[in-house]
Amino acid sequence: MQGMQASITARTKAGLDLQSPTCIYGLCEAHNVNVRFNDINMEGMYDRQPKPRIHVSALRPPARRAFTCAHELGHHVFGHGSTIDELRDDHAQNADRPPNEVLADSFAAFVLMPTLGLREAFVKRGLDPNKASALDMYAIACNFGVGQATLVNHLAYGIGMISPVQRAQLGRITPKMIRTELLGQVVSEPLTIADQHWNSPTLDMEQSALLMLPSGVVVDTAMLMPERDLAGGRLFRAMKVGITRVVIPGSSWATYVRIARRQYVGLARFRHLEETADD
């Protein structure tokens, strides 16, 4: 409850609603906390003095970086001292972790995946959470900028939207398995799915990563190279660092795709710029 209430306060303070997906790096900036990606072999670090700053490992997957950043913002919001979070086992039990770490995780989950937003996501897609497929969960996780396992665990243990049986079934299916089934081949690059119900104003990805967009979408092919058509949409590959808008003509569907260099090192707010500025 503390984590959820703090997430509501943090979103409200930043002028955000309580249901839409949000960019965690923008939320940190709204709280006057700088975020920097570093080439470090750890999850992240919160440095409280002399000026609040969060350090996130550029070596971790993008969705993991986002959750780590939200976790470190939780330390800031709760007034914790400077912390260093080492690499964690995804299956680590909360009972084995200090209370402040569990609290920061709870804040991160609720600030990235607000309960109203998750309920809306299933309703818009006409899905029963306890009958949704792994692919359905993957698409919703992409929309909120988190990993599939992070979403499934929050649905099961954080807000009780799915049963332990559904959680166990989904837990056996990895993102790699989903990519392979969807693309018909094994690929090493991360894949983001932005379906017709995507409602985030931005979509963050890295160069060379794959993106599946709805059929009929219009893109700047210098930024997003078309790869091929799939049953659920069209596959693109991120080519250049920068920001581009993708739209479906004649509809309200649109989003800004923000492409960063792979494993970019520097301040988060400059990750989409060709020339890196720093302080």
C-alpha positions, 0 to 999 in steps of 0.5 A: 500500500505504501508503494502504491500510494507513493506512486500516485503522489509521484505521478500527480506531482509530475502532472501525470494521470493515474492510468497511462504508461509513462517514461520513467526517465521523464518522471525522474526529471520532473522530480529533479533527479538526473538519470545517467546510463553507465557502463557498469556491471550492476543494476543501478545506484541512487546517489542522494548528495550533493544533488540527487542522481540515479545511475543505471547500467547500460548493459542491462536490457531496456525494460530492466533499465526502466524498472531499475530506474523506477526502483531507484526513484523509489529510494529518492521518494521515500527519503532513503540514503544513497544505495547501490543495487547489485545484479539480482536474480529475477527469482529472488524472494522478497523475504530475503531482501531488506524492507527498503528494497522491497518498498522501492520495488513496490513503488517501481511496479505501481508507478510503471504499471498503474492498476487503472491502466492495466485494467484498461489495457485488458478491457480495450483488448477484450481480454480476460487476464486469466485467459490472456495468452503470453503474446497478449501479455507481451504486447501489454508489457511493451506498452508499459515499458516493462518486461513480460515477467515483471508484468505477470508477477505484478498482476499475480502478486501485486494486484491479484488480477491473475491466478497462481495457475495463470502466472505459472503457465505464463512463466513457462513461456519466455520472451525468446519463445514468443519472438521465435513463434511470432517471427518464425525464426530465432532472433537475438535482437529485442522486439517491441510490439505496438499494437492497435491499442497502444496508448503511450505517446512515446516508444523507446528502443535502440538501434538494430532492435525490431519493432512490430507496428499495426498494418497501414502505419506510415513511417520514415523508412530512413529511421525504421527500415521495413523488414516484412509483413507478419500476421499481426502487423509489419516488422521494422528495424531501427536504423538511426538514432533520433526521434520519428513519428509513426501514424496510421492515416485516417485514424487517431493512432500515432506515437513518437518512436525514440531510438537510442544508440545500443547500450548508450552511455550518458545522461538519459535526456540526451539518449536520442541525440546524435551528439551526446551532451553532458554535465 
